Amino acid sequence: MIIISDNSALPALAEAELLDLLPRLFGEVVILEAVRRECSHPRAPIPLRDWIGQPPDWLEIVPNPAALLTETEGLGPGEAAITLSAESRGCSRLIIDEKRGRRVAEALGLPKTGVLGIIGEAAERGWLDFDEALEQIVQTGFHISDHLIDAIRNRLQS
């Protein structure tokens, strides 16, 4: 299973102290060099910079692709690079929360999830309380639509 993440989910998960969900759910996670640079940017949250400064064994950092897809025009460097890398590597799932990036991934038929999907999956497995994890994420300033929250809650109740 190949899981590739952009930077959109990582800051919220780092600040909420939920990055440990990634290896539990997915095993190894791949990020590109562009994403590593975004994670280590001086404006990135300190927990994220600390984490990427000493990446865990389950995180693989790979070079950026040489060229980008025309469909990724207008995306940030991380989103554009992971979309191409996901398509070329036969990605099992793309972790992406940025709205335009999710639309491009959907148009290309790439399976995707985001912060809410991650905490929803962890809650389904009994690893955490969904509402508590959601509150931790919201406290980081991460925006999640009420529609998506309701959809996950409905899935958890069925």
N, C-alpha and C positions, 0 to 999 in steps of 0.2 A: 504494500500500500504506500503510495507516494502522496504526502500531504505537503502542500506549499503554502506558506503564509506571506501576506503582505504586512505592512506596518500598521494597518488600521486597527486591528484587534489587540496587538501586543501592548501598547501603552496602557489601555484600560485593564487588561489582564494583569499586567505588572503592578500597577497601582493598587488593584484590588487583591493582590497576592494570590492570584488564581492561575498563574502560568504553569503550575504543576499539573493542571488538568490536561495540558496538551500531550505530554508523553503517556499519561494514563489512558487517554482516549485514542491516540493515534500512533503511539510508539515514537518513531522518528519524524521530525518536522524539518522541512527544507525552507531556507530563506535565501534570497539572492544578496549579492554584495550591496546593491542599491538599498535594500531593506536594512541591512546591517548598518549602513551609513546613516539612514534615517533614525534608527534606534539609538545611535551614539551621538546624534546631533546635540549641541549644547542646550537646545530648547526642549529636548525630549525629557520626560519625567525621570527623575533621579533613579527610581527603582528599575526602570527600563535600561538606562545607561549602565547601571551596576551589573545588571543581568547580562547584557550583551558584551560588557567588558571581560567577563569570564563565562563564555557560553557553555551551557551544559552539554554533556555527551550526546544527548538525544537531538541536538540541534545541528543540522548540517548547513554550512554556508557555502554557496556555490557562486561561480562567476556570473555576471550579467550576460544575457544573450547578446550576440553581436548585432542583431537587427531586431526591430520591433514590427509588429503587425500594424497595418493601416487602421484596423479597427480600434487600436489602443490610442490613437491620436487624441490628445486632450486629457489623458490620464496622467497622474503623477508618475515619476520615474519608477517607483517601486511597483505600483499597480500595473503599469505597462509591461515591465520586465517579467513579473510573475505570471501574467496572462500568457505571454509567449512561452515562457518556460513550462507552464502547466500543460499547454497544448502539445508541446514537443516531447515532454517526458511521459505522457500518458498519466497525468495526475489523477489520483483517486478522489481528492477533494482539495479545493482551494479555500483558504481562510481569508476572507475579504469582507469588509464592511462598508467601504466607500461606495456610495450609490452608483456612480457612473461605472466604476470597475465591476460591480455586481451585474450591471446590465450587459456589459461587454462579455463577461464570463458566461452569462445566460445565453446570449446570442451565439456564442461559440460552442454551446453545449457542455460547458465545464461544470461539474458538480461543485457546489460551494456551500459554505457555512460561514457564520460570523460569531461574534461574542455571544449573542443570545442563543444561537444554536449550540454552542459549546456548553454554556451553563445549563441549557435545557437537557442536553444529552447526559451531562453529569448528574443532573437531578433525577432523570429516568433510571439511572443506575444506582441511585440511592447514595451518591457520594456527597451531596450537599443539598441544602434547602434552596429551592429556586428563588423564593422571594428574598431571602437573605443575600444570596449571591447577586441578584438583580440590584438590590439596594447598594451593595458594595460597588458595583459597576457604575450606577447612576451617580454615586458620590464622587467618582473620578471626573465627572463632567461629560461622560460619554452619552450621546443622545440615541435613544432607541424609541421607535414609534410605538404608540399604544396598540396599534393593529398587530404588530409582530409579537408584542408581549402577550396579548390576548390569544393569539394563535398558539403560542408555546404553552400557555396555561391550559388551554383546551386540550391540547395533545397530552399534557401530563395528567389531566383528570380522566381521560378515557382509558 
